[in-house]
Amino acid sequence: MNKTLKQQNIHQEHSEPARRRRSLRATLALCLGGLQFLAILSVILSTFVSSENALLRQSRNSLTEVSVNVIGQVKSFLNPARQTLDATRRLAENDVLDINNPAALESHFFQQLQVAPQLAGIYLADESGRFVYVMRTEEPGRYRTKVIPPFPIGRTEHHADFQWRNDQFTLLETATTKSDSYEARTRPWFRMVSDTKAPIWTEPYIFYTTRQPGLTYGVPILDKDGNIRAILGVDIQIDALSGFLLDIWSDRHGAALVLNKDGAVLAHPTRVLIQKDADFDNPELPRVDQIDDPLALQAFGTAVQNRMDGVAGPVHTDFELNGQDYVAMLIEVSEPGLRWLIGLYAAEDNFIGEVKKNRVQGIWIALAIAILTGAIGLAMADRIYAPVRTFASQSQRLSSGEITPEEGLHSPYRELEDTGAALTQEVRQRQRFETAYGRTFDLASRGMAQIAPETGQFLRANEQLCDIMGYQPDELETMTLTDILPKDEQKIASMFRQTLLEDSEFIAENQFIRKDGSPIWLRVNAILIRDESGTPDHAVAIIDNVSDRKQAEDEASRLSRDLSHVSRVNLMGEMATGLAHELNQPLSAISYNVDAAKITLDEIGNPDPELTEILSDIDRQSRRAGDIIRALREVVRKDRGRQTPFDLNGLIRQTVSLMESEVKLHEIRLQYDETNLPPVTGNRTQIAQVLVNLLRNAIDALARDPVAKGQISISTRVTDEIVEVRVEDNGPGISNDVTLFNMFDTQKTDGMGLGLSICRTIVKANDGTIWYEPTSEFGARFCFTLRRSDQPGGDRE
């Protein structure tokens, strides 16, 4: 029954008289189409008061557009210098270009000058005084090369060779002098690069050779240790910029200048030359107030007098000179290492002259008609727009929840009525989705969060996630991923942002920090949500606590290693016992039979010496086999701390064999460089324990922080009194906050810190020393010593 009444009400609303369903489009076209011309004139009249500022803004905007072009040209003028030297530096540092070969340098510099016509010259110098320079000459199509061999610093004159070539690199002329006075090591570009070891731009100055204004870009050539091998430089004659500046306003009242931070003119359309004063050896670049340009002085003179203080962004000025209005702008060139300013000035009429004339004419026409039609047009427009304004207000109230979708949006216009129905349906649908999503989010049994992909900020978090991390919702929503990550795991936050923006999905397991400071392992599975325009809006992350699983995995791995070790030890003991039992009788029988054979030979008389020697050798080898079996049993059985001579090589080989399965499990290469070692004195079983402990520490370090090719090496060194054993790995090394050989001090998460302490005690009890040596790059190296024995080793094979 209620459904039927609702359908009837909807039908009545859509069947109202046509007089309430007028078309907004037709109404506006009818009422405003005929008044379009009058409306345009009304707009002109209403903007008369503010037109002056608008025109001035337009002039400044136009000037800004010109400045962008000028800055682009200035940068493109400087870029070849940087690109040329950076490419040359890389060739030299990779030994593709031999900087010690003047012919190779000359050929390379010649090619670079042909590619970049704005470069005046390229050169290389080093601390020995050596200098190789290729430059353009005043004669077109000719290049000059200057080569200065090394000479002691402080010498005022030295040897120099000159060569002249054409565009085809054909040698035209040569010359030599022994009285050249150029010293590259004293030049500003050489000193600046030597001090910074980085690329630099010099301040504009007058070139030593051409006497023209320019600047130098210099870069160091470094060796593998970061020391300077040589310095590259390139000269740019910046007065070439003047030709470009001349073309900007060649037929109008305006100009563009390039200034440095001291107010000196670097480029000007009139090609300003350097100032000729009495001290020609130290010429100066002219300042704005020293050139014959009254407009430039009016526009930029104040800034020059203040030494360009405060000029950081665009600075606009407008002034009047000789009855003409001008606009000017001073803007900085954003080039690293340079502080150049672009100054532009132009007459306002260049931009808005015609606009001013048309404005005056339009105003007079508008005044004649707008007075009659303004009031009528305004009243009609307000009447037409009133329903639209009401509809807009209702839409805002519907979106904010002040009115319900059931109340709907109504308007006398058919188009707005249809739009209101569609909007109401959309709002109703959106509310259903938001309600369902909110319930799922809040009641989920797993931790969930909404995170800003750009910053990692928590936008929303459910109670399950708050319980996992120990924070309240309002606390967590003021934090970012970085705040809950360990200090050494901050890269995860950047990986989260980068991976989401590239792949729209992020899955990772990592350690985080709870509110109480305790670590916790979390699995984060996040997807990126975009808005209707495709712009990233937020990320929805499902977060699970996997600490128990991680702990179980670590415990299982540890138990597996311990079980493997125990099994090997038990198996070795059983094998040693079995072999001793099974082999003792046949070995004893061999020995007895050899003795019987020797007695028989003695009874026969005149035994063959060779046969006697063979029988003696058989006897020795059988006894040696028995000794080997007894030594094998000594490895696994308890001892009473006896120190006896033993073969260290044999012990190391047995230990390497014992650890073989563990290194293979972690894909680590274990290498022993065996040498001829003398016997050592000590407790063989205890020294074996030291070796096993050091090898296991190295395996754990490589397994904890794996490298591309994990490797452990054992090496030895012999002196007159001791034998030194070294165990070295290429793992992450020893943390600075760990005190080695102290009990309970360890950098293992599950370690007790007793291994190295026990090793030190054992080595010390065997009259040796143990220590740690830092390696040159990565990894760790542990060394210990044992006393040499004057007696042969008891377990020597």
PyMOL commands that set and color helices and strands:
alter all, ss='L'
color gray80, all
select helices_A, chain A and resi 2-14+18-20+24-33+36-46+51-93+102-115+184-186+188-196+238-246+288-290+294-305+349-400+414-443+463-469+473-476+481-484+487-489+491-503+547-604+609-636+648-665+684-704+755-765
alter helices_A, ss='H'
color red, helices_A
select strands_A, chain A and resi 119-125+131-136+142-148+158-166+171-180+200-201+205-206+213-222+228-236+254-259+265-267+315-321+324-333+340-347+447-451+458-461+505-513+519-530+536-545+644-646+669-672+680-682+711-718+722-729+770-774+780-788
alter strands_A, ss='S'
color yellow, strands_A
deselect
rebuild
show_as cartoon
